[in-house]
Amino acid sequence: MEFVLDKSRKEIQKAVREFARGKFDKETILDLLRSGEFPSQIWEKAAELGFFGIHLPEAYDGGGMGLLDYVLAAEQMCKQDSAAGIALMLAGFGAECLFRFETGPPADKYLPLVAAGKMRAAAAFFEHSPGYELSGIQTTAAQNGDAWILNGTKAYVPNGASAGFYVVLCKTGPDAETAKNNLSLIVADAGCQGITAAPAGPSLGGNLIDFAHVTFENVRVPAENRIGKTGAGGRLAQCFIDECRIQIAAMALGTAQGACDRAVNYTKERSQFGKKLLDFQVTRHKLADMAARIDAARWVVYSAAAAFDANRCDAKTAAQAKLTATSAAMAAADEAVQLLGGYGYMTEYEIEHFYRDAKTLEIFMGPPAALKDVIAGGLTGRRR
């Protein structure tokens, strides 16, 4: 079964692909990777062209399109370069919470800046406790008159040291067996007194994103900065996680295709024993396996995004998209390294950071074991 894109979406694919080819200069990206610097100039240009805020509402200067359109853009960005593509497409990480669930002052204040490429966002959800269980959240928010007082530490927050605001998942009720019902989402401006961000340190992949541990110490934010109702944070956070998993799946899909394309090009050019590598049947079969796996993942990811846009996506569908796409990315990057041999380990040939980024995407927002628990729960009706 083929997933057919209409003319407008094919035009989006083409426009983003041409932009990435023109702006993702190989040497520039490698320099950024050496320094760990975020690609600010490319980000601002992408925002000017409407690629960055493609799924943000028009009321906030976004593109007014859907998650499927975001997926198409993310795939093309990451196909050209995984590191730059991931950094750009996650620059607004958490902004979705403001327009999916909130239309008040925080959305009015921050979303136009995010859409314009002038401010990054950060969803500060998880903590140092292992896993992605929301019941383990310890950060608190206590109401004090017309304000919330936040206390706690969030771990490995993407854009943690560079975001203009944080969407913080906190406990707003007493401890109970149903801890998820005691959680709320609250927006905190990065300039608030009492917020400190400590770099999380070097990581295997995702090296153009600043991951940080963010501490909130008696941080006072306006009462109007709560997103949704008090106690609804667990449900809203899970909705965002589902959407984010589809976004991550799109990045993995592009990473897989980028690794595959580089392997194909290399085997066309490289000779061994008097023959091009592509002339060996074993090489062609490896490439065929990569292509088949990527195409299968593409259908799953596009379908999940379309279902989300039609309000028909559930946690199982989102988890399947991420599991399938990240598995394809890991397999494609690993095989590409093998096909390139020693060159596959060399920075100049790019495959090595595609491999590292594929692993980062596999773990980020739910490793395979956690995703399989979600999928099994959807199949059996038994949630962990």
C-alpha positions, 0 to 999 in steps of 0.5 A: 500500500502506497502513502500518496502525498498531494501536490502541496506536500510534494512541494514542501518536500522539494522546498525543504530538500533544496533548502537543506542542500543549499544551507547544510554546507558539509564543512560548516556542519563539521565545524559546528560539530567540533565546537558544539555550536547551534546552527543559529544562522541556518535556523533563522533562515529556515524560520524566514522561509516558514520551515521551522514553524510549519506546524504552528498556528497562523495566529502565532505567525506559524505555517498553520499546517499539520504534523505530517507537514512537520514530518516531511520537513524533518525527514528532508532536513535530517537526510541532508545532515542528521546533526543539523536537522535534529538541532533545528527541528527540536529548537521549539521542543515543547512549544507544541504544549502552548498551542495544543492545550493553551491559548492564553498569555504564554502562547501569545508571548512566546509562540510568535518568537518561536515561529520567527526563529528568535527563541528556543523552547524546552519541555522540562519533563523528566528527572534523574529517576530512570525511565519515562514514568510520569509517576516519578516526578518530584518537582513541585509547584505550590500556589501562592496567591497569584503565582506558582512557586516551582522547586525541583530539578529536571534532567537532560533537558534539550535546549536546557541552557538556551531556551527562552522558556520552559514547559515544566511538568510538576506535582501540584497535589499531594502524593497518592497512588494515582500520582499522574492525576497530581501533575500540572504543566506550568510555563516558566520564563528562562529569565525568572530568578531561581533558574539555573542550567548546568550542562549535562556534559558531552554525549554520543550524539545530538551534539548541536543541542545543549542538553542541561540539568535545569534546577528551579529554586523557589521560582515564582511564575504567574498563575496564568502560566499554568497550561490547562487545568490543575491536575491535567498535566499527566494527560497533556504531557502524554499527548505531547510525548506521543506527538514528539515520538512521531517527530523523532521518528521523522528525524530517524527516517531522514537519518536512515535515508541519509546514511543509505544514500551515502552508502549507495554513492560510496559503493558506486565509486569505490573499487575492490578486486578490480570491480566497483563495490556495487557490482558485488551481489552481497553489496547490492543485497545489503543496500536492498535490505536497507531500502526496504526497511526504510520504505516500510518505516516511511509508511508507518511514520507518515500514517502515524502523522496523518492519524495525529492530524485527524485526531485518530492517533494513540500512544501505541501508534506513536510508539510504533512509528518511533520504534520502526523508524529508529530501528531502521536508522540504527540498521542503516547507519550500522550497515553504512559504516560497514560498507564504507569500512575504515572510512565509515569511522572518519568524520570527513565521510559523515556516516560516523555522526549519522550513526551516533545521531541514530543511537540518540534518536533511538533512546530519546523520548523512550528507548525500544523497551519502553516503546514495546511496553506501550505497544503491548499495552495497546494490544492487550489493554493492560497498561503498566 
